[in-house]
């Protein structure tokens, strides 16, 4: 694990961090002309150890051929976050991170630490794919390919309702004092996990009881051990900080495009693989297909899966992993 520090880092919300910290991990070797770089940003609640499972000789991303960098998103508990940075707050205090902040810091890391000017691929799932779209729009001539798995470049209103419900679950807990938490939000975690579980997998996933194959004894057992236990490992302030970033995701909300969404999408020059899941409930196939039509060199290819949003992170699901791996291999060969 490595730490890249940026002094006096200006955030889009107006705050300035005296020292922003971007934690990252690398896999594989950078070649002599720096042409084999894959950037793989983190997703909601994830840290690099959680998402590195797909990196391997026979994985979706091959470190024997590619130099892969995972930068941890601001707010995820490793990079600068409310839990580890006294200057970082929440939206109630007028503070938030955006993907413009994430991508700006990542660009500084690539250029200043590695001297990397071009990316062979930006690969991301969910919030990681949101960052991939931002890379394509903000640094169009430096990104050759994008693999956007289960995400949109701008958060839809329907998606925002889902996110607001998660945020409300945490802030409705008795430990919430209006700006932070006075203790562990037990009720908040419990409600948060159940809302998330209902949206992240499809109705068919639950109808067929796929979770039983992983050793869960009941639906309640799955919700407790498969969902709630995982989120309890995260600081609730960080969970809220990442929701604040997701809520504000808009590839055009920056000085370059000034909220001209169509122009931002049209400006993505990279060969772009838009890959939703056919049963994703909040990054829907319809929304992803609509965005693919706005990108000049995009290919729309849905994952045929009943795993819902989680089809895009198929660490328990070899069939979907195989589908994504072959699709990404095809993209990289183009």
C-alpha positions in Angstrom: 0.0 0.0 0.0 1.4 3.4 -1.0 0.5 7.0 -0.1 0.6 10.0 -2.5 0.3 13.3 -0.7 -0.9 16.5 -2.3 -0.4 19.8 -0.5 -3.1 22.4 -0.4 -5.5 20.4 -2.5 -8.5 22.4 -3.8 -11.8 20.5 -3.7 -14.7 21.3 -5.9 -16.9 22.1 -2.9 -14.6 25.0 -2.1 -12.6 23.5 0.8 -8.8 23.2 0.7 -7.1 20.2 2.2 -3.7 21.2 3.6 -2.6 17.6 2.8 -4.8 15.3 0.8 -3.8 11.6 0.9 -4.4 9.3 -2.0 -3.7 5.7 -1.1 -3.0 3.3 -4.0 -1.7 -0.1 -4.9 0.0 -1.4 -8.0 0.1 -4.8 -9.7 2.5 -5.9 -12.5 5.3 -4.0 -14.1 5.3 -0.7 -15.9 6.9 -1.2 -19.4 9.6 1.1 -20.8 7.3 3.3 -22.9 4.6 3.4 -20.2 2.0 2.1 -22.6 0.6 -0.8 -20.6 -1.3 1.1 -17.8 -4.8 0.2 -16.5 -6.4 2.4 -14.0 -8.9 0.6 -11.8 -10.7 3.0 -9.3 -12.6 1.7 -6.3 -16.4 1.4 -5.9 -18.8 2.3 -3.1 -17.6 1.0 0.3 -14.7 -0.8 -1.4 -11.0 -0.5 -0.7 -8.3 -2.0 -2.9 -8.0 -5.3 -1.0 -11.8 -5.8 -1.7 -11.6 -5.4 -5.4 -8.2 -6.9 -6.3 -9.6 -10.4 -6.6 -10.1 -10.0 -10.4 -6.4 -9.2 -11.0 -4.5 -12.4 -11.9 -3.0 -14.4 -14.8 -6.4 -15.9 -15.6 -8.5 -13.0 -14.2 -10.3 -10.1 -15.8 -7.1 -8.0 -15.6 -3.8 -9.7 -16.2 -0.8 -8.3 -14.3 1.7 -10.2 -16.4 0.8 -8.0 -19.3 -0.6 -4.8 -17.7 0.5 -2.4 -15.0 -2.6 -2.0 -12.9 -3.1 0.9 -10.5 -5.9 0.9 -8.0 -6.4 4.4 -6.5 -8.7 4.4 -3.4 -11.5 6.9 -3.7 -11.6 9.8 -1.3 -14.0 9.0 1.5 -13.4 5.3 1.5 -11.4 5.1 4.7 -7.9 4.7 3.2 -7.5 7.9 1.2 -8.5 11.2 2.9 -11.9 10.6 4.6 -13.9 11.9 7.5 -12.5 9.0 9.6 -8.8 9.9 9.1 -8.8 13.6 8.2 -9.7 16.3 10.6 -10.4 18.7 7.7 -12.8 16.3 6.1 -16.5 16.6 6.9 -19.9 15.9 5.5 -22.5 17.8 3.4 -24.1 19.1 6.6 -20.9 21.0 7.1 -20.6 22.2 3.5 -18.0 19.6 2.7 -18.0 16.8 0.1 -15.8 15.1 -2.4 -16.7 14.8 -6.1 -15.4 12.6 -8.8 -13.7 15.7 -10.3 -11.6 15.7 -7.0 -10.9 11.9 -7.4 -9.8 12.1 -11.0 -7.8 15.3 -10.5 -5.8 13.6 -7.7 -5.4 10.5 -9.7 -4.0 12.4 -12.6 -1.4 14.0 -10.3 -0.4 10.6 -9.0 0.0 9.2 -12.5 2.0 12.1 -13.9 4.1 13.0 -10.8 4.9 9.5 -9.5 5.0 7.4 -12.7 5.3 9.9 -15.6 2.3 8.3 -17.2 0.7 10.3 -19.9 -1.7 7.8 -21.5 -4.0 5.0 -20.1 -4.6 1.9 -22.1 -7.8 1.3 -20.1 -9.8 2.7 -17.3 -11.7 -0.2 -15.8 -14.4 0.4 -13.2 -17.5 -1.0 -11.6 -20.3 1.1 -10.1 -18.7 4.3 -8.6 -15.4 3.1 -10.2 -17.0 3.3 -13.6 -18.3 6.8 -12.8 -14.7 7.8 -12.4 -13.8 6.1 -15.6 -16.4 8.2 -17.5 -14.9 11.3 -15.8 -11.5 10.3 -17.1 -12.8 9.9 -20.6 -14.5 13.3 -20.6 -11.8 15.3 -18.7 -8.7 13.7 -20.3 -10.1 12.5 -23.6 -6.9 12.4 -25.6 -5.1 10.4 -22.9 -7.6 7.5 -22.4 -7.6 4.8 -25.1 -10.3 2.6 -23.7 -13.0 2.6 -21.0 -14.8 -0.4 -19.5 -17.7 1.0 -17.6 -19.4 -1.9 -15.6 -22.8 -1.2 -14.1 -22.8 2.6 -13.9 -23.9 5.8 -15.5 -21.9 9.0 -16.1 -24.5 11.0 -14.3 -26.6 9.9 -11.3 -30.2 9.7 -12.3 -33.0 11.1 -10.2 -34.3 7.5 -9.5 -30.9 6.5 -8.3 -30.7 9.6 -6.1 -33.8 8.4 -4.2 -32.1 5.1 -3.5 -29.1 7.0 -2.2 -31.1 9.4 -0.1 -32.9 6.4 1.5 -29.5 5.0 2.5 -28.4 8.3 3.9 -31.6 8.7 5.8 -31.2 5.3 7.3 -28.0 6.4 9.0 -29.1 9.9 10.0 -32.3 8.6 11.5 -30.3 6.7 14.1 -30.4 8.1 17.6 -26.6 8.5 17.6 -26.7 11.1 14.8 -26.2 14.6 16.2 -26.8 16.6 13.0 -23.2 16.7 11.9 -21.7 13.4 13.0 -22.3 10.3 15.2 -22.0 10.1 19.0 -21.7 6.3 18.9 -22.2 3.2 16.8 -25.5 3.6 14.7 -26.8 0.1 15.3 -30.3 0.8 14.0 -28.9 2.8 11.1 -26.5 0.0 10.0 -29.4 -2.5 10.2 -31.7 -0.4 8.1 -29.0 0.7 5.7 -28.0 -3.0 5.0 -31.5 -4.1 4.3 -32.2 -1.2 1.9 -28.9 -1.9 0.1 -29.6 -5.7 -0.1 -33.0 -5.1 -1.6 -31.6 -3.0 -4.5 -28.2 -4.5 -5.2 -29.6 -8.0 -6.2 -32.5 -8.7 -8.4 -35.9 -10.2 -7.5 -34.9 -13.4 -9.4 -31.8 -13.7 -7.3 -33.9 -13.9 -4.1 -36.6 -15.9 -5.8 -34.1 -18.6 -6.6 -32.4 -18.3 -3.2 -28.9 -18.1 -4.7 -27.4 -17.1 -1.4 -28.0 -20.5 0.1 -25.1 -21.9 -2.0 -22.7 -19.8 0.0 -23.6 -21.3 3.3 -26.3 -19.0 4.6 -29.1 -20.7 6.5 -31.9 -18.3 5.9 -32.7 -14.9 4.3 -32.2 -13.3 7.7 -28.8 -14.9 8.0 -27.8 -13.6 4.6 -28.9 -10.1 5.4 -26.9 -10.2 8.7 -23.7 -11.9 7.7 -23.7 -11.1 3.9 -24.6 -7.4 4.2 -24.9 -5.9 7.6 -21.6 -7.3 8.9 -19.7 -5.9 6.0 -21.0 -2.4 6.3 -20.4 -2.4 10.1 -16.6 -2.6 9.2 -16.9 0.9 7.7 -17.0 4.1 9.6 -20.6 5.5 9.0 -19.2 9.0 8.3 -17.2 7.4 5.4 -20.3 5.7 4.1 -22.1 9.0 4.1 -19.2 10.8 2.4 -19.2 8.3 -0.5 -23.0 8.7 -0.8 -22.4 12.4 -1.1 -20.0 11.8 -3.9 -22.3 9.5 -5.7 -25.3 11.8 -5.3 -23.3 14.6 -7.0 -21.9 12.4 -9.9 -22.3 14.4 -13.1 -19.6 14.0 -15.8 -20.5 17.6 -17.0 -20.5 19.4 -13.6 -17.0 20.9 -13.9 -15.4 24.1 -15.4 -14.8 22.4 -18.7 -18.4 21.4 -19.6 -20.3 23.7 -17.2 -23.2 21.1 -16.9 -23.5 20.6 -20.7 -24.1 16.8 -20.3 -24.5 16.1 -24.0 -21.2 17.8 -24.8 -19.4 16.0 -22.0 -20.6 12.6 -23.3 -19.8 13.5 -26.9 -16.3 14.5 -25.9 -15.4 11.0 -24.7 -13.0 9.8 -27.4 -12.1 6.4 -25.9 -13.3 3.1 -27.1 -15.9 2.6 -24.5 -17.5 -0.6 -23.4 -20.8 0.2 -21.6 -21.7 -3.0 -19.7 -24.7 -2.9 -17.4 -26.4 -5.9 -15.9 -29.7 -6.9 -17.4 -31.3 -6.9 -13.9 -29.6 -3.9 -12.3 -32.2 -2.0 -10.4 -30.5 1.4 -10.1 -28.0 1.6 -13.0 -30.7 0.2 -15.3 -29.9 -1.2 -18.8 -32.2 1.5 -20.3 -30.2 4.3 -18.7 -26.9 2.8 -19.7 -28.0 2.2 -23.3 -29.1 5.8 -23.5 -25.7 7.0 -22.4 -23.9 4.6 -24.8 -25.7 6.2 -27.7 -24.3 9.6 -26.6 -20.6 8.4 -26.8 -19.1 8.4 -30.3 -17.1 5.2 -30.0 -19.2 3.1 -27.5 -20.3 -0.4 -27.5 -23.3 -1.5 -25.4 -23.1 -5.0 -24.1 -25.3 -6.1 -21.2 -24.3 -8.9 -18.8 -27.1 -11.5 -19.0 -27.5 -12.1 -15.2 -30.0 -12.4 -12.4 -27.4 -11.1 -9.9 -28.5 -7.5 -10.4 -26.0 -4.8 -9.8 -23.6 -7.3 -8.2 -23.2 -9.0 -11.6 -20.5 -6.3 -12.2 -18.4 -7.5 -9.2 -18.8 -11.3 -9.6 -16.3 -12.6 -7.1 -18.9 -15.4 -6.1 -20.2 -15.7 -9.6 -17.8 -17.4 -12.2 -20.3 -17.3 -15.1 -20.6 -13.5 -15.0 -16.9 -13.2 -14.4 -16.1 -15.2 -17.5 -18.5 -13.0 -19.5 -16.8 -9.8 -18.3 -13.3 -11.2 -18.8 -13.9 -12.1 -22.4 -15.5 -8.8 -23.1 -12.6 -6.9 -21.6 -10.1 -9.0 -23.4 -11.8 -8.2 -26.7 -11.7 -4.5 -25.8 -8.0 -4.6 -25.0 -7.3 -6.4 -28.3 -8.9 -3.7 -30.4 
